[in-house]
Amino acid sequence: MCEFALNSTVSSATGFSPFYLNFGRNPSLPIDVAMSGVNDCTVESTSTYVKRMSEALDLAKRCYLRLSSGLLFMQIVREGI
């Protein structure tokens, strides 16, 4: 359960959960499926999915690089390099 919680929590560094970046959707618990019903499933086209995931991964990468460059800057300031 702990791993599930970590993988489904939105990261402040990327703005996405690790689960979303891996699978392109947020995870569902059995209670979510039971409450929503079977007919609530929508399917998007492959091209739409690829475009959406490419944009999400690109945004996550830019956020991570921005964060990591800031952390590198702070390390340089602290160490007086």
Residue pairs with C-beta under 8 A, 6 or more apart in sequence:
4 27
6 18
7 17
7 18
7 19
7 27
8 17
8 18
8 19
8 26
8 27
9 17
10 16
10 17
11 17
11 18
13 63
13 64
13 67
14 21
14 59
14 60
14 63
14 64
15 59
15 60
15 63
16 56
16 59
16 60
17 26
17 27
19 25
19 26
19 27
20 26
20 56
21 56
21 57
21 60
24 49
24 52
24 53
24 56
44 52
